């Protein structure tokens, strides 16, 4: 399973998904926890951290093993 560097504390656990005819284990991350990590570790505000995740992590395709990010309450996307 591929990991996103620097966000081990945001791992929720594995997900078993189907990719074509094959079952693949993917890591699942809590997006809000990732945002908190960026705010505490890198001094970003909430919006900066969300934008960082959107452009640098969510938009990065890492092949079939690309991890999943779950947003339980994503206020940033509510307006869209």
N, CA, C and O atoms as CSV, one atom per row, in Angstrom:
chain,resi,resn,atom,element,x,y,z
A,1,UNK,N,N,0.834,-1.180,0.000
A,1,UNK,CA,C,0.000,0.000,0.000
A,1,UNK,C,C,0.878,1.242,0.000
A,1,UNK,O,O,1.873,1.315,0.721
A,2,UNK,N,N,0.502,2.200,-0.805
A,2,UNK,CA,C,1.236,3.465,-0.843
A,2,UNK,C,C,0.828,4.347,0.323
A,2,UNK,O,O,-0.339,4.394,0.711
A,3,UNK,N,N,1.811,5.044,0.873
A,3,UNK,CA,C,1.560,5.976,1.967
A,3,UNK,C,C,1.855,7.386,1.487
A,3,UNK,O,O,2.672,7.595,0.591
A,4,UNK,N,N,1.178,8.350,2.097
A,4,UNK,CA,C,1.444,9.761,1.836
A,4,UNK,C,C,2.423,10.213,2.914
A,4,UNK,O,O,2.089,10.201,4.099
A,5,UNK,N,N,3.618,10.608,2.517
A,5,UNK,CA,C,4.668,10.981,3.468
A,5,UNK,C,C,4.208,12.091,4.409
A,5,UNK,O,O,3.613,13.084,3.989
A,6,UNK,N,N,4.500,11.894,5.686
A,6,UNK,CA,C,4.246,12.923,6.684
A,6,UNK,C,C,2.852,12.919,7.274
A,6,UNK,O,O,2.521,13.801,8.067
A,7,UNK,N,N,2.027,11.955,6.912
A,7,UNK,CA,C,0.644,11.951,7.386
A,7,UNK,C,C,0.230,10.626,8.028
A,7,UNK,O,O,-0.941,10.252,7.972
A,8,UNK,N,N,1.177,9.921,8.633
A,8,UNK,CA,C,0.860,8.637,9.264
A,8,UNK,C,C,-0.224,8.766,10.325
A,8,UNK,O,O,-1.050,7.866,10.475
A,9,UNK,N,N,-0.233,9.873,11.064
A,9,UNK,CA,C,-1.225,10.058,12.125
A,9,UNK,C,C,-2.637,10.267,11.577
A,9,UNK,O,O,-3.602,10.221,12.341
A,10,UNK,N,N,-2.776,10.494,10.287
A,10,UNK,CA,C,-4.088,10.702,9.678
A,10,UNK,C,C,-4.646,9.419,9.049
A,10,UNK,O,O,-5.734,9.441,8.474
A,11,UNK,N,N,-3.924,8.314,9.150
A,11,UNK,CA,C,-4.388,7.054,8.559
A,11,UNK,C,C,-5.571,6.521,9.366
A,11,UNK,O,O,-5.487,6.350,10.583
A,12,UNK,N,N,-6.668,6.264,8.665
A,12,UNK,CA,C,-7.844,5.645,9.278
A,12,UNK,C,C,-7.680,4.134,9.263
A,12,UNK,O,O,-7.984,3.459,10.246
A,13,UNK,N,N,-7.201,3.610,8.149
A,13,UNK,CA,C,-7.004,2.174,8.009
A,13,UNK,C,C,-7.034,1.790,6.549
A,13,UNK,O,O,-7.046,2.660,5.678
A,14,UNK,N,N,-7.048,0.490,6.265
A,14,UNK,CA,C,-7.070,0.037,4.875
A,14,UNK,C,C,-8.492,-0.059,4.331
A,14,UNK,O,O,-9.452,-0.230,5.083
A,15,UNK,N,N,-8.605,0.055,3.026
A,15,UNK,CA,C,-9.865,-0.188,2.323
A,15,UNK,C,C,-9.582,-1.236,1.256
A,15,UNK,O,O,-8.540,-1.199,0.601
A,16,UNK,N,N,-10.486,-2.142,1.089
A,16,UNK,CA,C,-10.371,-3.157,0.051
A,16,UNK,C,C,-11.323,-2.766,-1.064
A,16,UNK,O,O,-12.540,-2.779,-0.876
A,17,UNK,N,N,-10.777,-2.415,-2.236
A,17,UNK,CA,C,-11.591,-1.956,-3.362
A,17,UNK,C,C,-11.313,-2.812,-4.594
A,17,UNK,O,O,-10.278,-3.470,-4.693
A,18,UNK,N,N,-12.240,-2.788,-5.508
A,18,UNK,CA,C,-12.075,-3.492,-6.781
A,18,UNK,C,C,-11.549,-2.526,-7.821
A,18,UNK,O,O,-12.113,-1.450,-8.018
A,19,UNK,N,N,-10.482,-2.900,-8.482
A,19,UNK,CA,C,-9.911,-2.175,-9.624
A,19,UNK,C,C,-9.933,-3.143,-10.788
A,19,UNK,O,O,-9.070,-4.013,-10.902
A,20,UNK,N,N,-10.922,-2.988,-11.653
A,20,UNK,CA,C,-11.097,-3.963,-12.719
A,20,UNK,C,C,-11.535,-5.279,-12.115
A,20,UNK,O,O,-12.521,-5.322,-11.378
A,21,UNK,N,N,-10.829,-6.343,-12.409
A,21,UNK,CA,C,-11.145,-7.660,-11.869
A,21,UNK,C,C,-10.253,-8.043,-10.696
A,21,UNK,O,O,-10.130,-9.221,-10.361
A,22,UNK,N,N,-9.640,-7.057,-10.079
A,22,UNK,CA,C,-8.662,-7.327,-9.035
A,22,UNK,C,C,-9.008,-6.550,-7.766
A,22,UNK,O,O,-9.382,-5.380,-7.833
A,23,UNK,N,N,-8.882,-7.203,-6.614
A,23,UNK,CA,C,-9.064,-6.518,-5.342
A,23,UNK,C,C,-7.742,-5.897,-4.918
A,23,UNK,O,O,-6.694,-6.540,-4.984
A,24,UNK,N,N,-7.796,-4.646,-4.482
A,24,UNK,CA,C,-6.597,-3.896,-4.121
A,24,UNK,C,C,-6.803,-3.285,-2.734
A,24,UNK,O,O,-7.869,-2.740,-2.447
A,25,UNK,N,N,-5.787,-3.374,-1.877
A,25,UNK,CA,C,-5.807,-2.698,-0.580
A,25,UNK,C,C,-5.274,-1.281,-0.764
A,25,UNK,O,O,-4.197,-1.086,-1.327
A,26,UNK,N,N,-6.023,-0.304,-0.293
A,26,UNK,CA,C,-5.602,1.091,-0.342
A,26,UNK,C,C,-5.654,1.676,1.060
A,26,UNK,O,O,-6.527,1.323,1.852
A,27,UNK,N,N,-4.730,2.558,1.365
A,27,UNK,CA,C,-4.790,3.251,2.646
A,27,UNK,C,C,-5.829,4.359,2.578
A,27,UNK,O,O,-5.993,5.011,1.546
A,28,UNK,N,N,-6.526,4.565,3.685
A,28,UNK,CA,C,-7.539,5.603,3.787
A,28,UNK,C,C,-7.072,6.622,4.822
A,28,UNK,O,O,-6.665,6.264,5.928
A,29,UNK,N,N,-7.138,7.892,4.445
A,29,UNK,CA,C,-6.704,8.985,5.310
A,29,UNK,C,C,-7.887,9.868,5.684
A,29,UNK,O,O,-8.819,10.037,4.898
A,30,UNK,N,N,-7.843,10.429,6.884
A,30,UNK,CA,C,-8.815,11.407,7.346
A,30,UNK,C,C,-8.329,12.779,6.883
A,30,UNK,O,O,-7.305,13.275,7.352
A,31,UNK,N,N,-9.068,13.382,5.966
A,31,UNK,CA,C,-8.667,14.668,5.409
A,31,UNK,C,C,-8.579,15.767,6.449
A,31,UNK,O,O,-7.685,16.611,6.388
A,32,UNK,N,N,-9.501,15.767,7.406
A,32,UNK,CA,C,-9.463,16.795,8.452
A,32,UNK,C,C,-8.223,16.647,9.332
A,32,UNK,O,O,-7.646,17.643,9.769
A,33,UNK,N,N,-7.818,15.412,9.588
A,33,UNK,CA,C,-6.600,15.196,10.366
A,33,UNK,C,C,-5.370,15.628,9.568
A,33,UNK,O,O,-4.416,16.160,10.135
A,34,UNK,N,N,-5.393,15.400,8.264
A,34,UNK,CA,C,-4.290,15.870,7.418
A,34,UNK,C,C,-4.211,17.390,7.476
A,34,UNK,O,O,-3.122,17.956,7.563
A,35,UNK,N,N,-5.373,18.053,7.428
A,35,UNK,CA,C,-5.412,19.518,7.520
A,35,UNK,C,C,-4.824,19.962,8.859
A,35,UNK,O,O,-4.029,20.901,8.905
A,36,UNK,N,N,-5.207,19.296,9.945
A,36,UNK,CA,C,-4.694,19.644,11.278
A,36,UNK,C,C,-3.175,19.482,11.351
A,36,UNK,O,O,-2.485,20.309,11.946
A,37,UNK,N,N,-2.666,18.422,10.748
A,37,UNK,CA,C,-1.222,18.196,10.733
A,37,UNK,C,C,-0.510,19.351,10.035
A,37,UNK,O,O,0.497,19.851,10.535
A,38,UNK,N,N,-1.023,19.772,8.894
A,38,UNK,CA,C,-0.401,20.895,8.173
A,38,UNK,C,C,-0.483,22.195,8.974
A,38,UNK,O,O,0.447,23.001,8.955
A,39,UNK,N,N,-1.580,22.390,9.663
A,39,UNK,CA,C,-1.734,23.611,10.457
A,39,UNK,C,C,-0.750,23.628,11.623
A,39,UNK,O,O,-0.116,24.649,11.887
A,40,UNK,N,N,-0.623,22.501,12.319
A,40,UNK,CA,C,0.279,22.440,13.470
A,40,UNK,C,C,1.747,22.364,13.055
A,40,UNK,O,O,2.593,23.073,13.601
A,41,UNK,N,N,2.036,21.509,12.099
A,41,UNK,CA,C,3.425,21.260,11.709
A,41,UNK,C,C,4.002,22.380,10.858
A,41,UNK,O,O,5.150,22.782,11.046
A,42,UNK,N,N,3.200,22.886,9.913
A,42,UNK,CA,C,3.721,23.841,8.937
A,42,UNK,C,C,3.192,25.262,9.109
A,42,UNK,O,O,3.548,26.152,8.338
A,43,UNK,N,N,2.346,25.479,10.115
A,43,UNK,CA,C,1.866,26.828,10.404
A,43,UNK,C,C,0.861,27.371,9.398
A,43,UNK,O,O,0.670,28.584,9.313
A,44,UNK,N,N,0.217,26.494,8.637
A,44,UNK,CA,C,-0.781,26.954,7.667
A,44,UNK,C,C,-2.095,27.248,8.385
A,44,UNK,O,O,-2.383,26.677,9.437
A,45,UNK,N,N,-2.895,28.155,7.795
A,45,UNK,CA,C,-4.249,28.305,8.311
A,45,UNK,C,C,-5.118,27.242,7.647
A,45,UNK,O,O,-4.651,26.518,6.767
A,46,UNK,N,N,-6.370,27.146,8.059
A,46,UNK,CA,C,-7.249,26.077,7.590
A,46,UNK,C,C,-7.420,26.072,6.071
A,46,UNK,O,O,-7.360,25.018,5.438
A,47,UNK,N,N,-7.630,27.241,5.498
A,47,UNK,CA,C,-7.828,27.327,4.047
A,47,UNK,C,C,-6.552,26.978,3.283
A,47,UNK,O,O,-6.606,26.269,2.278
A,48,UNK,N,N,-5.411,27.470,3.751
A,48,UNK,CA,C,-4.137,27.141,3.103
A,48,UNK,C,C,-3.887,25.632,3.132
A,48,UNK,O,O,-3.450,25.049,2.139
A,49,UNK,N,N,-4.166,25.012,4.269
A,49,UNK,CA,C,-3.947,23.576,4.405
A,49,UNK,C,C,-4.869,22.808,3.465
A,49,UNK,O,O,-4.444,21.836,2.841
A,50,UNK,N,N,-6.132,23.234,3.356
A,50,UNK,CA,C,-7.081,22.543,2.469
A,50,UNK,C,C,-6.644,22.676,1.013
A,50,UNK,O,O,-6.698,21.709,0.254
A,51,UNK,N,N,-6.214,23.863,0.629
A,51,UNK,CA,C,-5.747,24.084,-0.745
A,51,UNK,C,C,-4.486,23.271,-1.026
A,51,UNK,O,O,-4.332,22.727,-2.119
A,52,UNK,N,N,-3.589,23.186,-0.055
A,52,UNK,CA,C,-2.373,22.389,-0.221
A,52,UNK,C,C,-2.738,20.932,-0.499
A,52,UNK,O,O,-2.200,20.304,-1.411
A,53,UNK,N,N,-3.655,20.413,0.299
A,53,UNK,CA,C,-4.078,19.022,0.121
A,53,UNK,C,C,-4.728,18.840,-1.251
A,53,UNK,O,O,-4.448,17.863,-1.945
A,54,UNK,N,N,-5.585,19.769,-1.638
A,54,UNK,CA,C,-6.290,19.666,-2.924
A,54,UNK,C,C,-5.312,19.630,-4.095
A,54,UNK,O,O,-5.431,18.776,-4.973
A,55,UNK,N,N,-4.361,20.538,-4.116
A,55,UNK,CA,C,-3.483,20.663,-5.276
A,55,UNK,C,C,-2.277,19.727,-5.250
A,55,UNK,O,O,-1.812,19.291,-6.304
A,56,UNK,N,N,-1.767,19.413,-4.060
A,56,UNK,CA,C,-0.539,18.629,-3.977
A,56,UNK,C,C,-0.739,17.160,-3.641
A,56,UNK,O,O,0.154,16.343,-3.869
A,57,UNK,N,N,-1.894,16.821,-3.105
A,57,UNK,CA,C,-2.122,15.432,-2.715
A,57,UNK,C,C,-3.297,14.835,-3.475
A,57,UNK,O,O,-3.148,13.799,-4.122
A,58,UNK,N,N,-4.467,15.473,-3.407
A,58,UNK,CA,C,-5.642,14.924,-4.090
A,58,UNK,C,C,-5.456,14.851,-5.600
A,58,UNK,O,O,-5.943,13.918,-6.239
A,59,UNK,N,N,-4.764,15.816,-6.172
A,59,UNK,CA,C,-4.570,15.843,-7.625
A,59,UNK,C,C,-3.385,15.000,-8.094
A,59,UNK,O,O,-3.084,14.961,-9.287
A,60,UNK,N,N,-2.718,14.330,-7.165
A,60,UNK,CA,C,-1.562,13.506,-7.523
A,60,UNK,C,C,-2.017,12.063,-7.741
A,60,UNK,O,O,-2.405,11.379,-6.794
A,61,UNK,N,N,-1.968,11.613,-8.974
A,61,UNK,CA,C,-2.297,10.221,-9.270
A,61,UNK,C,C,-1.050,9.383,-9.096
A,61,UNK,O,O,-0.030,9.641,-9.734
A,62,UNK,N,N,-1.124,8.381,-8.233
A,62,UNK,CA,C,0.027,7.535,-7.933
A,62,UNK,C,C,-0.189,6.114,-8.448
A,62,UNK,O,O,0.387,5.160,-7.924
A,63,UNK,N,N,-1.012,5.985,-9.464
A,63,UNK,CA,C,-1.306,4.670,-10.003
A,63,UNK,C,C,-2.495,4.043,-9.297
A,63,UNK,O,O,-3.227,4.714,-8.570
A,64,UNK,N,N,-2.677,2.752,-9.520
A,64,UNK,CA,C,-3.822,2.049,-8.952
A,64,UNK,C,C,-3.805,2.009,-7.427
A,64,UNK,O,O,-4.836,1.755,-6.803
A,65,UNK,N,N,-2.661,2.255,-6.831
A,65,UNK,CA,C,-2.536,2.207,-5.372
A,65,UNK,C,C,-2.696,3.579,-4.714
A,65,UNK,O,O,-2.369,3.735,-3.538
A,66,UNK,N,N,-3.193,4.572,-5.450
A,66,UNK,CA,C,-3.376,5.915,-4.899
A,66,UNK,C,C,-4.263,5.836,-3.660
A,66,UNK,O,O,-5.367,5.296,-3.731
A,67,UNK,N,N,-3.801,6.366,-2.526
A,67,UNK,CA,C,-4.598,6.328,-1.305
A,67,UNK,C,C,-5.911,7.120,-1.435
A,67,UNK,O,O,-6.077,7.951,-2.328
A,68,UNK,N,N,-6.819,6.832,-0.521
A,68,UNK,CA,C,-8.126,7.485,-0.468
A,68,UNK,C,C,-8.104,8.512,0.664
A,68,UNK,O,O,-7.589,8.238,1.748
A,69,UNK,N,N,-8.667,9.699,0.405
A,69,UNK,CA,C,-8.805,10.710,1.445
A,69,UNK,C,C,-10.293,10.905,1.694
A,69,UNK,O,O,-11.059,11.179,0.771
A,70,UNK,N,N,-10.694,10.759,2.960
A,70,UNK,CA,C,-12.089,10.915,3.349
A,70,UNK,C,C,-12.249,12.261,4.049
A,70,UNK,O,O,-11.497,12.596,4.964
A,71,UNK,N,N,-13.242,13.022,3.599
A,71,UNK,CA,C,-13.575,14.304,4.226
A,71,UNK,C,C,-14.921,14.136,4.912
A,71,UNK,O,O,-15.962,14.114,4.255
A,72,UNK,N,N,-14.897,14.019,6.222
A,72,UNK,CA,C,-16.134,13.828,6.975
A,72,UNK,C,C,-16.962,15.103,7.001
A,72,UNK,O,O,-18.181,15.051,6.838
A,73,UNK,N,N,-16.327,16.232,7.201
A,73,UNK,CA,C,-16.997,17.522,7.206
A,73,UNK,C,C,-16.081,18.506,6.495
A,73,UNK,O,O,-15.187,19.089,7.109
A,74,UNK,N,N,-16.302,18.686,5.224
A,74,UNK,CA,C,-15.413,19.539,4.438
A,74,UNK,C,C,-16.117,20.849,4.112
A,74,UNK,O,O,-16.773,20.972,3.077
A,75,UNK,N,N,-15.977,21.814,4.993
A,75,UNK,CA,C,-16.623,23.109,4.803
A,75,UNK,C,C,-16.134,23.802,3.540
A,75,UNK,O,O,-16.880,24.559,2.919
A,76,UNK,N,N,-14.906,23.554,3.161
A,76,UNK,CA,C,-14.330,24.204,1.984
A,76,UNK,C,C,-15.108,23.856,0.731
A,76,UNK,O,O,-15.188,24.680,-0.180
A,77,UNK,N,N,-15.679,22.675,0.652
A,77,UNK,CA,C,-16.401,22.234,-0.527
A,77,UNK,C,C,-17.907,22.467,-0.456
A,77,UNK,O,O,-18.603,22.264,-1.451
A,78,UNK,N,N,-18.418,22.883,0.683
A,78,UNK,CA,C,-19.850,23.086,0.813
A,78,UNK,C,C,-20.373,24.197,-0.098
A,78,UNK,O,O,-21.526,24.154,-0.529
A,79,UNK,N,N,-19.546,25.174,-0.387
A,79,UNK,CA,C,-19.955,26.314,-1.209
A,79,UNK,C,C,-19.921,26.023,-2.704
A,79,UNK,O,O,-20.457,26.798,-3.496
A,80,UNK,N,N,-19.309,24.935,-3.093
A,80,UNK,CA,C,-19.161,24.637,-4.519
A,80,UNK,C,C,-20.410,24.018,-5.088
A,80,UNK,O,O,-20.457,23.704,-6.278
